[in-house]
Amino acid sequence: MNITQKQILGMSVPVLFIAAMAWAGNTDYAEAEREHLRYCERVAQFEAQAARGIPIEQRQGHRDHKGVAAETCPGMRPAP
């Protein structure tokens, strides 16, 4: 069986496309994970400053506007 360069190219294009899509999907997930951790850090900063009595207009970070920090952010769950 004689494989030509055209056949090799025809077989390698789909393989490269699938590999590129897998890499892109993995990169998107990692970025979403990093963004979620940044969100959690900002909420924790805002809440820590609130606990210290810092006026709201002087606080850094932000409120939990997504309403997910208690469930998904490490360290934000109330103590049992």
ZADO-1210 file (C-alpha; in nm, 4 decimals, padded with zeros to 6 digits):
<atoms>
<atom x="00.0000" y="00.0000" z="00.0000" code="MET" pos="1"/>
<atom x="00.1468" y="00.3320" z="-00.1069" code="ASN" pos="2"/>
<atom x="00.0417" y="00.6357" z="00.0974" code="ILE" pos="3"/>
<atom x="00.0790" y="00.9671" z="-00.0820" code="THR" pos="4"/>
<atom x="00.1571" y="01.3040" z="00.0710" code="GLN" pos="5"/>
<atom x="-00.1979" y="01.4169" z="-00.0088" code="LYS" pos="6"/>
<atom x="-00.3422" y="01.1264" z="00.1920" code="GLN" pos="7"/>
<atom x="-00.1108" y="01.1995" z="00.4842" code="ILE" pos="8"/>
<atom x="-00.2129" y="01.5643" z="00.4784" code="LEU" pos="9"/>
<atom x="-00.5797" y="01.4631" z="00.4571" code="GLY" pos="10"/>
<atom x="-00.5441" y="01.2454" z="00.7673" code="MET" pos="11"/>
<atom x="-00.3384" y="01.4922" z="00.9695" code="SER" pos="12"/>
<atom x="-00.5679" y="01.7956" z="00.9290" code="VAL" pos="13"/>
<atom x="-00.8607" y="01.6448" z="01.1279" code="PRO" pos="14"/>
<atom x="-00.6225" y="01.5178" z="01.3955" code="VAL" pos="15"/>
<atom x="-00.4632" y="01.8614" z="01.4339" code="LEU" pos="16"/>
<atom x="-00.8056" y="02.0266" z="01.4402" code="PHE" pos="17"/>
<atom x="-00.9276" y="01.7960" z="01.7187" code="ILE" pos="18"/>
<atom x="-00.6068" y="01.8536" z="01.9164" code="ALA" pos="19"/>
<atom x="-00.6419" y="02.2319" z="01.8807" code="ALA" pos="20"/>
<atom x="-01.0050" y="02.2215" z="01.9959" code="MET" pos="21"/>
<atom x="-00.9138" y="02.0080" z="02.2975" code="ALA" pos="22"/>
<atom x="-00.6373" y="02.2515" z="02.3933" code="TRP" pos="23"/>
<atom x="-00.8686" y="02.5525" z="02.3513" code="ALA" pos="24"/>
<atom x="-01.1380" y="02.3905" z="02.5660" code="GLY" pos="25"/>
<atom x="-00.8882" y="02.3156" z="02.8395" code="ASN" pos="26"/>
<atom x="-00.7553" y="02.6726" z="02.8285" code="THR" pos="27"/>
<atom x="-01.1078" y="02.8153" z="02.8572" code="ASP" pos="28"/>
<atom x="-01.1793" y="02.6006" z="03.1633" code="TYR" pos="29"/>
<atom x="-00.8541" y="02.7068" z="03.3319" code="ALA" pos="30"/>
<atom x="-00.9312" y="03.0746" z="03.2672" code="GLU" pos="31"/>
<atom x="-01.2840" y="03.0371" z="03.4067" code="ALA" pos="32"/>
<atom x="-01.1379" y="02.8716" z="03.7170" code="GLU" pos="33"/>
<atom x="-00.8892" y="03.1582" z="03.7662" code="ARG" pos="34"/>
<atom x="-01.1624" y="03.4189" z="03.7187" code="GLU" pos="35"/>
<atom x="-01.3821" y="03.2464" z="03.9773" code="HIS" pos="36"/>
<atom x="-01.0968" y="03.2478" z="04.2307" code="LEU" pos="37"/>
<atom x="-01.0396" y="03.6208" z="04.1657" code="ARG" pos="38"/>
<atom x="-01.4124" y="03.6773" z="04.2237" code="TYR" pos="39"/>
<atom x="-01.3905" y="03.4855" z="04.5530" code="CYS" pos="40"/>
<atom x="-01.0863" y="03.6843" z="04.6660" code="GLU" pos="41"/>
<atom x="-01.2643" y="04.0156" z="04.6006" code="ARG" pos="42"/>
<atom x="-01.5772" y="03.9024" z="04.7855" code="VAL" pos="43"/>
<atom x="-01.3672" y="03.7806" z="05.0801" code="ALA" pos="44"/>
<atom x="-01.1832" y="04.1137" z="05.0898" code="GLN" pos="45"/>
<atom x="-01.5126" y="04.3064" z="05.0919" code="PHE" pos="46"/>
<atom x="-01.6624" y="04.0853" z="05.3648" code="GLU" pos="47"/>
<atom x="-01.3487" y="04.0996" z="05.5839" code="ALA" pos="48"/>
<atom x="-01.3513" y="04.4778" z="05.5690" code="GLN" pos="49"/>
<atom x="-01.7233" y="04.4795" z="05.6516" code="ALA" pos="50"/>
<atom x="-01.6529" y="04.2628" z="05.9578" code="ALA" pos="51"/>
<atom x="-01.3915" y="04.5168" z="06.0717" code="ARG" pos="52"/>
<atom x="-01.6486" y="04.7955" z="06.0459" code="GLY" pos="53"/>
<atom x="-01.4974" y="04.9769" z="05.7497" code="ILE" pos="54"/>
<atom x="-01.7602" y="05.2012" z="05.5881" code="PRO" pos="55"/>
<atom x="-01.8959" y="05.0633" z="05.2614" code="ILE" pos="56"/>
<atom x="-01.7660" y="05.3538" z="05.0526" code="GLU" pos="57"/>
<atom x="-01.4097" y="05.2836" z="05.1736" code="GLN" pos="58"/>
<atom x="-01.4097" y="04.9063" z="05.1213" code="ARG" pos="59"/>
<atom x="-01.2172" y="04.7341" z="04.8478" code="GLN" pos="60"/>
<atom x="-01.3371" y="04.4258" z="04.6631" code="GLY" pos="61"/>
<atom x="-01.7084" y="04.3808" z="04.5988" code="HIS" pos="62"/>
<atom x="-02.0252" y="04.2230" z="04.7298" code="ARG" pos="63"/>
<atom x="-02.1285" y="03.8722" z="04.6291" code="ASP" pos="64"/>
<atom x="-02.3449" y="03.9993" z="04.3432" code="HIS" pos="65"/>
<atom x="-02.3631" y="03.6502" z="04.1890" code="LYS" pos="66"/>
<atom x="-02.4866" y="03.4995" z="04.5155" code="GLY" pos="67"/>
<atom x="-02.2499" y="03.2020" z="04.4931" code="VAL" pos="68"/>
<atom x="-01.9684" y="03.2787" z="04.7385" code="ALA" pos="69"/>
<atom x="-02.1093" y="03.0864" z="05.0344" code="ALA" pos="70"/>
<atom x="-02.1433" y="02.7726" z="04.8234" code="GLU" pos="71"/>
<atom x="-01.8435" y="02.7852" z="04.5892" code="THR" pos="72"/>
<atom x="-01.5684" y="03.0016" z="04.7375" code="CYS" pos="73"/>
<atom x="-01.3098" y="02.8386" z="04.9629" code="PRO" pos="74"/>
<atom x="-01.3219" y="02.9837" z="05.3132" code="GLY" pos="75"/>
<atom x="-01.6508" y="03.1694" z="05.2637" code="MET" pos="76"/>
<atom x="-01.8755" y="02.9047" z="05.4184" code="ARG" pos="77"/>
<atom x="-02.0022" y="02.9800" z="05.7681" code="PRO" pos="78"/>
<atom x="-01.8333" y="02.7818" z="06.0434" code="ALA" pos="79"/>
<atom x="-02.0415" y="02.4889" z="06.1757" code="PRO" pos="80"/>
</atoms>
